[in-house]
Amino acid sequence: MYIGEILSKKYLEVKPDDTVSLALDKVNEFHISMLPVVHENDYLGLVTEDQLLAHEEHQLLRELSVSFRFLYLYEYQHIYDALQFVSIHKLEPIPILDKENRYLGTLSSSEILSALNDTLGNMHLGAIIVLELGRNDISFSHLAHLFESENVRIISTAIRDIPDTTKIEITIKVDKQNISALVASLWRFDYVVKATFNDGSQDSDIKERYDILMNYLNL
């Protein structure tokens, strides 16, 4: 999903000829700590609440003896870029420009999270499976074949390194909640299933559930 698809409907920008008082009113109204300063379609930077509070309320923004923070993203970038940007800069709202560097609007953290939720298919009902394996042991083709053989469709996947180890953790969202047969197949192929969620079971011990299933199948 591109950033340009989820621009905010709120008009947070202020103009150089606006007063400090007007800008502070907007800061309070939207509960944010900075505002984009825009002249027509030209983005001039971000003015912070602290900078505003250090000046008289009647002063115009163009008269302030401060440097505006010049940070932004482009509309054609992915929402993952926006998520990383927020994490690094602790910035909200994020000014968004087009490829001609014209100001388009802003993006908030909540809008990024909502888009991410949609991108990861988290709005769909289904279980979540967490696997642990070595960095060199991953085979997406084998995993996909195994899931397909159990008639389970993968909606999304996410991978993270496990700190201070040579292992990775794979989180997989699927389209079904009853995944006991799939979990049994994963164990049979020596995959370490760390946890499952939203699978309809109240038992949090995945290995114990697997042992119970195996005993049942061996009857």
Backbone torsions as a table, in degrees:
resi	resn	phi	psi	omega
1	MET	NA	133.7	-179.4
2	TYR	-87.7	151.9	179.5
3	ILE	-59.3	-39.0	-177.9
4	GLY	-60.8	-18.8	-179.5
5	GLU	-78.7	-15.0	-171.8
6	ILE	-130.3	31.2	179.5
7	LEU	-61.7	146.9	-179.0
8	SER	-64.7	148.1	175.0
9	LYS	-89.2	-2.6	-179.5
10	LYS	-88.2	140.0	179.0
11	TYR	-98.3	94.2	-173.4
12	LEU	-95.2	-12.8	-173.9
13	GLU	-72.2	153.9	173.3
14	VAL	-124.2	163.1	-178.0
15	LYS	-105.2	155.9	178.7
16	PRO	-56.7	-28.6	-179.0
17	ASP	-89.4	3.4	174.2
18	ASP	-77.6	154.8	-179.6
19	THR	-86.3	161.7	174.6
20	VAL	-58.4	-39.5	179.9
21	SER	-59.5	-45.7	179.1
22	LEU	-62.7	-43.0	180.0
23	ALA	-63.2	-41.7	178.6
24	LEU	-65.3	-35.8	175.8
25	ASP	-60.8	-39.0	179.9
26	LYS	-70.4	-39.5	176.7
27	VAL	-57.9	-45.0	-179.1
28	ASN	-70.9	-37.7	-178.3
29	GLU	-64.3	-42.3	-174.8
30	PHE	-100.5	0.8	177.3
31	HIS	55.5	50.8	177.5
32	ILE	-126.1	167.6	-174.9
33	SER	-109.9	0.8	178.6
34	MET	-156.2	159.8	-178.1
35	LEU	-135.9	142.5	173.3
36	PRO	-75.9	135.0	176.9
37	VAL	-100.9	123.9	-172.7
38	VAL	-133.0	130.7	173.0
39	HIS	-110.1	110.4	-171.9
40	GLU	54.9	-114.0	178.5
41	ASN	-105.1	7.0	-177.6
42	ASP	-91.4	122.4	177.5
43	TYR	-83.3	123.3	-175.8
44	LEU	-102.1	-14.5	-179.7
45	GLY	130.4	-175.6	-178.6
46	LEU	-107.8	132.3	173.3
47	VAL	-103.8	132.8	-176.3
48	THR	-93.5	161.0	177.7
49	GLU	-60.7	-40.5	179.0
50	ASP	-60.6	-40.5	178.3
51	GLN	-64.6	-40.1	179.2
52	LEU	-65.1	-43.3	-177.6
53	LEU	-67.1	-19.1	-179.3
54	ALA	-84.0	2.2	-177.6
55	HIS	-127.9	165.9	178.7
56	GLU	-70.3	144.5	-175.0
57	GLU	-65.2	-26.0	-178.3
58	HIS	-81.6	-12.5	-177.4
59	GLN	-67.1	147.5	174.6
60	LEU	-84.7	151.1	-177.4
61	LEU	-62.5	-32.8	-179.7
62	ARG	-71.0	-12.5	-179.8
63	GLU	-92.8	-7.2	-175.6
64	LEU	-70.7	138.2	179.3
65	SER	-91.6	60.6	-179.3
66	VAL	-137.5	162.4	174.4
67	SER	-101.7	124.5	177.6
68	PHE	-74.3	142.6	179.9
69	ARG	-74.3	119.9	-172.1
70	PHE	-102.3	79.5	179.0
71	LEU	-125.5	145.1	-177.3
72	TYR	-169.1	170.4	170.8
73	LEU	-130.5	166.9	178.5
74	TYR	-101.6	151.7	-177.5
75	GLU	-62.7	-26.8	-176.0
76	TYR	-86.3	-0.9	177.2
77	GLN	-79.3	159.7	-177.4
78	HIS	-82.4	157.9	179.2
79	ILE	-64.9	-23.2	174.6
80	TYR	-61.8	-35.7	176.4
81	ASP	-63.4	-40.7	179.4
82	ALA	-65.8	-40.0	179.4
83	LEU	-63.2	-43.7	178.2
84	GLN	-65.5	-39.2	-179.8
85	PHE	-60.5	-46.6	179.1
86	VAL	-62.9	-41.4	-179.0
87	SER	-63.5	-38.1	-177.3
88	ILE	-78.6	-46.9	-170.6
89	HIS	-97.2	-10.5	-177.8
90	LYS	52.0	49.4	-169.9
91	LEU	-116.3	131.0	174.1
92	GLU	-157.6	128.6	2.5
93	PRO	-80.9	164.6	177.2
94	ILE	-97.9	120.1	175.1
95	PRO	-68.6	139.8	-178.1
96	ILE	-120.8	131.4	179.8
97	LEU	-117.4	160.0	172.4
98	ASP	-92.0	-178.2	-174.5
99	LYS	-68.3	-15.5	175.0
100	GLU	-94.2	12.7	179.3
101	ASN	65.0	26.5	174.6
102	ARG	-90.9	140.5	-178.7
103	TYR	-69.8	133.4	-179.6
104	LEU	-113.6	-33.5	-175.9
105	GLY	158.7	-157.2	-176.6
106	THR	-132.3	170.3	177.9
107	LEU	-138.7	134.9	-179.8
108	SER	-105.4	166.0	178.2
109	SER	-61.5	-41.0	-179.1
110	SER	-65.1	-35.5	177.9
111	GLU	-70.2	-35.4	175.6
112	ILE	-64.8	-45.3	-179.3
113	LEU	-64.1	-39.6	178.1
114	SER	-63.2	-43.1	178.8
115	ALA	-67.2	-38.1	178.3
116	LEU	-64.7	-41.4	177.4
117	ASN	-58.1	-40.8	178.8
118	ASP	-70.2	-43.8	-179.0
119	THR	-61.4	-38.1	-178.7
120	LEU	-82.8	2.5	179.0
121	GLY	68.5	25.4	-174.5
122	ASN	-77.1	-7.7	176.8
123	MET	-79.7	-16.2	-179.1
124	HIS	-83.3	145.1	172.3
125	LEU	-68.8	144.2	178.9
126	GLY	158.2	162.1	-178.2
127	ALA	-84.1	163.7	175.8
128	ILE	-122.1	131.2	-179.2
129	ILE	-118.5	132.7	178.3
130	VAL	-114.6	118.7	179.4
131	LEU	-108.7	151.5	173.9
132	GLU	-125.2	129.1	178.1
133	LEU	-155.1	167.1	-180.0
134	GLY	-68.8	151.5	-177.9
135	ARG	-57.7	-31.8	-177.5
136	ASN	-95.1	3.2	-175.9
137	ASP	-99.8	-4.5	-174.5
138	ILE	-75.0	134.2	175.6
139	SER	-138.1	100.1	-177.9
140	PHE	-64.0	-35.2	-179.3
141	SER	-64.8	-40.3	179.0
142	HIS	-68.0	-42.5	177.9
143	LEU	-61.4	-45.6	-179.6
144	ALA	-61.3	-41.7	178.9
145	HIS	-64.1	-40.9	-179.8
146	LEU	-64.3	-44.3	178.9
147	PHE	-64.0	-42.6	-179.8
148	GLU	-64.3	-36.3	-179.5
149	SER	-64.9	-23.5	177.2
150	GLU	-98.7	11.9	178.6
151	ASN	58.0	40.7	178.0
152	VAL	-118.6	128.4	-178.6
153	ARG	-98.0	131.6	176.2
154	ILE	-79.6	125.2	178.4
155	ILE	-90.7	-43.1	-179.9
156	SER	-158.6	159.4	176.2
157	THR	-137.0	152.5	175.4
158	ALA	-143.2	140.8	-176.4
159	ILE	-124.7	138.0	173.3
160	ARG	-140.5	146.8	173.8
161	ASP	-73.7	139.0	173.7
162	ILE	-87.0	118.4	-174.1
163	PRO	-54.7	141.2	174.4
164	ASP	63.1	25.0	176.4
165	THR	-139.4	174.7	174.0
166	THR	-102.5	21.2	-176.2
167	LYS	-110.1	160.9	175.1
168	ILE	-125.1	161.2	177.3
169	GLU	-119.1	127.7	178.8
170	ILE	-112.1	123.6	175.8
171	THR	-105.1	124.0	-174.9
172	ILE	-122.6	123.8	174.0
173	LYS	-96.6	131.2	-178.5
174	VAL	-120.9	172.2	-173.4
175	ASP	-92.5	5.7	-179.1
176	LYS	-129.9	156.8	176.8
177	GLN	-100.0	-32.1	177.6
178	ASN	-83.8	98.0	-173.5
179	ILE	-122.0	21.2	-176.8
180	SER	-60.6	-40.7	179.8
181	ALA	-66.6	-38.9	178.1
182	LEU	-64.1	-44.1	179.1
183	VAL	-61.2	-41.0	177.8
184	ALA	-61.3	-40.5	178.4
185	SER	-65.9	-39.9	178.1
186	LEU	-61.6	-43.9	177.7
187	TRP	-64.2	-39.0	-179.5
188	ARG	-60.9	-33.1	179.5
189	PHE	-94.3	19.9	172.9
190	ASP	66.5	24.3	171.5
191	TYR	-80.5	136.8	177.6
192	VAL	-87.8	110.3	178.2
193	VAL	-91.7	104.6	-176.8
194	LYS	-72.8	-38.2	-176.5
195	ALA	-166.0	158.5	169.5
196	THR	-132.7	152.4	-179.2
197	PHE	-136.9	152.3	177.1
198	ASN	57.2	31.0	-179.5
199	ASP	-101.4	10.8	176.6
200	GLY	82.9	0.0	-179.1
201	SER	-100.5	142.9	176.9
202	GLN	-91.8	-7.8	-177.5
203	ASP	-87.3	123.3	-177.0
204	SER	-88.2	-7.9	-177.3
205	ASP	-92.6	99.4	-174.6
206	ILE	-65.7	-36.5	-179.6
207	LYS	-66.6	-38.6	179.2
208	GLU	-64.3	-39.7	178.3
209	ARG	-63.7	-38.5	178.9
210	TYR	-64.1	-44.0	179.6
211	ASP	-61.5	-40.3	178.1
212	ILE	-62.8	-42.9	179.4
213	LEU	-63.0	-43.6	-180.0
214	MET	-63.2	-40.7	177.9
215	ASN	-62.4	-38.8	179.4
216	TYR	-65.7	-43.8	-178.2
217	LEU	-68.3	-25.2	-179.0
218	ASN	-86.2	-4.4	179.5
219	LEU	-64.3	NA	NA
